[in-house]
Amino acid sequence: MCSRRCAPTCSLNGKSETKFTCVRYGNVAWSTGSVLPIWKRMHDETGVIKSTGPEMRRFFFTVDEAVRLVRTAMDRIDVVQGKVLSRKMKAAQIEDLLTAWTKHKGGSWVRMEGRPGEREDEFLIGDIELPYTTQIEYDGITHYIISFNEKAGAPLEVGLSSANTERLTEGEMLELINSEAE
């Protein structure tokens, strides 16, 4: 969760003429931190993709979706300044993503030893943030505004994790997998 990074940044709001906000989202497909380039390298080199956690579930976002979230924050800075903006996202179980990859690109996947500290799920909105989180619609998409300084008038009742959100379809997973060249 970005609270450790976002809270200090958001707390700068109001201390100058600059308006500060943060955005929070999941894994951006094919970005520097994405697992997809690593899988592609493994697949290209050996035909076998190794994964530490096929049972894990993760949020996935395209670069375009990430850019749209940043633009939404910028376009609504007067509402989200000093706060964190997130949005409803779909997740995938890593095993399903690996299966879609190998089904359509060939090869296989295997489990490898996990790393210390890996978690099965990730959270966009944690339980501790619920009293400070408001749900709002922007451009027909459900968004969440998290304020670290004021409780929400109508707070969320349930946190948002990769375990309790809608799953990516196989077609959506393939779009992510094949979006490398975009």
Secondary structure per residue as TSV (DSSP state, phi and psi in degrees):
chain	resnum	aa	ss	phi	psi
A	1	M	-	360.0	149.5
A	2	C	-	-91.6	8.4
A	3	S	H	-55.8	-37.0
A	4	R	H	-65.7	-30.7
A	5	R	H	-91.8	-37.5
A	6	C	H	-75.0	-40.5
A	7	A	H	-56.9	-47.7
A	8	P	H	-64.1	-38.7
A	9	T	H	-65.7	-47.7
A	10	C	H	-64.2	-30.3
A	11	S	T	-69.8	-13.7
A	12	L	T	-74.8	-17.7
A	13	N	T	-60.6	137.4
A	14	G	T	88.8	-6.1
A	15	K	S	-96.1	-3.5
A	16	S	S	-157.5	-174.6
A	17	E	S	-76.0	-15.8
A	18	T	S	-71.1	137.1
A	19	K	-	-100.7	127.0
A	20	F	-	-109.6	141.2
A	21	T	-	-153.6	167.4
A	22	C	E	-131.3	157.2
A	23	V	E	-119.0	152.6
A	24	R	E	-133.8	129.5
A	25	Y	-	-152.5	-178.6
A	26	G	-	-88.1	-151.0
A	27	N	E	-73.7	125.9
A	28	V	E	-88.5	114.8
A	29	A	T	-57.0	130.2
A	30	W	T	71.3	10.4
A	31	S	S	-80.5	177.1
A	32	T	T	-55.2	-40.3
A	33	G	T	-90.5	1.8
A	34	S	-	-75.6	147.2
A	35	V	S	-75.3	-20.1
A	36	L	H	-61.8	-42.8
A	37	P	H	-63.8	-32.1
A	38	I	H	-67.5	-45.7
A	39	W	H	-61.5	-41.0
A	40	K	H	-61.4	-44.2
A	41	R	H	-60.7	-46.7
A	42	M	H	-60.3	-46.1
A	43	H	H	-62.0	-44.5
A	44	D	H	-65.7	-37.7
A	45	E	H	-79.5	-40.9
A	46	T	H	-128.1	-14.5
A	47	G	S	81.1	0.3
A	48	V	E	-123.1	127.2
A	49	I	E	-100.7	130.1
A	50	K	E	-101.7	137.5
A	51	S	E	-133.4	138.1
A	52	T	S	-84.0	-14.2
A	53	G	-	-154.9	72.1
A	54	P	T	-60.2	-24.0
A	55	E	T	-81.1	-10.5
A	56	M	-	-70.5	152.3
A	57	R	E	-121.0	136.8
A	58	R	E	-138.7	148.6
A	59	F	E	-76.4	140.6
A	60	F	E	-128.5	143.1
A	61	F	E	-138.0	143.1
A	62	T	-	-83.7	163.7
A	63	V	H	-59.4	-41.8
A	64	D	H	-60.7	-41.1
A	65	E	H	-65.6	-39.3
A	66	A	H	-63.3	-44.0
A	67	V	H	-62.8	-42.4
A	68	R	H	-61.4	-37.9
A	69	L	H	-65.7	-42.6
A	70	V	H	-62.9	-43.3
A	71	R	H	-63.3	-39.8
A	72	T	H	-60.7	-43.5
A	73	A	H	-62.5	-42.4
A	74	M	H	-67.2	-42.5
A	75	D	H	-66.8	-23.5
A	76	R	T	-119.4	32.7
A	77	I	H	-57.7	-32.5
A	78	D	H	-65.9	-24.5
A	79	V	H	-89.3	-40.4
A	80	V	H	-98.9	-0.8
A	81	Q	T	-59.3	136.8
A	82	G	T	77.6	6.6
A	83	K	E	-130.8	176.7
A	84	V	E	-110.5	133.0
A	85	L	E	-108.8	128.9
A	86	S	E	-131.1	178.8
A	87	R	E	-148.3	163.2
A	88	K	-	-62.3	133.7
A	89	M	-	-135.5	157.4
A	90	K	-	-97.4	158.0
A	91	A	E	-125.5	167.4
A	92	A	E	-135.9	144.0
A	93	Q	E	-77.6	134.1
A	94	I	H	-56.4	-39.8
A	95	E	H	-58.3	-40.7
A	96	D	H	-65.7	-39.5
A	97	L	H	-65.6	-43.7
A	98	L	H	-62.8	-41.3
A	99	T	H	-65.4	-43.0
A	100	A	H	-61.9	-42.1
A	101	W	H	-58.6	-55.0
A	102	T	H	-70.6	-29.9
A	103	K	H	-63.8	-38.5
A	104	H	H	-101.7	-17.1
A	105	K	H	-118.0	-4.3
A	106	G	-	85.8	-177.6
A	107	G	-	81.4	-163.9
A	108	S	E	-149.4	174.7
A	109	W	E	-135.2	153.1
A	110	V	E	-138.2	155.3
A	111	R	E	-82.1	139.2
A	112	M	-	-121.6	169.3
A	113	E	-	-59.9	136.5
A	114	G	-	-74.8	168.5
A	115	R	-	-105.0	149.9
A	116	P	T	-59.1	139.0
A	117	G	T	88.8	-4.6
A	118	E	-	-68.5	138.7
A	119	R	-	-112.8	152.4
A	120	E	S	-67.9	-37.3
A	121	D	-	-128.2	161.5
A	122	E	-	-121.7	160.9
A	123	F	E	-123.0	133.5
A	124	L	E	-89.7	-39.9
A	125	I	E	-129.7	111.1
A	126	G	-	-84.0	162.2
A	127	D	G	-56.0	-37.9
A	128	I	G	-67.6	-21.8
A	129	E	G	-90.0	-12.1
A	130	L	G	-52.2	-47.0
A	131	P	G	-64.5	-15.1
A	132	Y	G	-108.2	8.8
A	133	T	E	-115.9	129.8
A	134	T	E	-114.2	141.7
A	135	Q	E	-97.4	138.0
A	136	I	E	-148.4	152.7
A	137	E	E	-101.7	129.1
A	138	Y	E	-128.9	126.1
A	139	D	T	53.7	36.5
A	140	G	T	76.2	9.4
A	141	I	E	-117.5	136.1
A	142	T	E	-71.3	125.9
A	143	H	E	-120.8	164.4
A	144	Y	E	-130.5	133.8
A	145	I	E	-114.1	121.8
A	146	I	E	-108.7	123.4
A	147	S	E	-112.1	129.1
A	148	F	S	-83.9	-9.8
A	149	N	S	-113.0	-13.0
A	150	E	S	-143.3	138.7
A	151	K	-	-72.7	147.0
A	152	A	-	-75.8	144.7
A	153	G	S	-66.0	-38.8
A	154	A	S	-129.4	78.5
A	155	P	B	-69.6	158.4
A	156	L	-	-63.3	150.9
A	157	E	S	-103.0	-21.9
A	158	V	S	-132.1	134.4
A	159	G	-	-65.3	163.8
A	160	L	E	-114.3	113.7
A	161	S	E	-128.3	168.3
A	162	S	T	-68.8	-9.6
A	163	A	T	-85.6	-29.5
A	164	N	S	-115.1	19.7
A	165	T	S	-110.2	167.8
A	166	E	-	-62.5	145.0
A	167	R	B	-92.3	147.4
A	168	L	-	-66.6	139.8
A	169	T	-	-77.0	167.6
A	170	E	H	-60.0	-39.5
A	171	G	H	-61.8	-41.3
A	172	E	H	-67.4	-38.0
A	173	M	H	-63.3	-41.3
A	174	L	H	-64.5	-37.3
A	175	E	H	-59.8	-43.1
A	176	L	H	-62.4	-48.4
A	177	I	H	-59.8	-41.2
A	178	N	G	-88.5	2.0
A	179	S	G	-84.2	6.4
A	180	E	G	-54.3	-43.3
A	181	A	G	-79.3	-12.0
A	182	E	-	-72.4	360.0
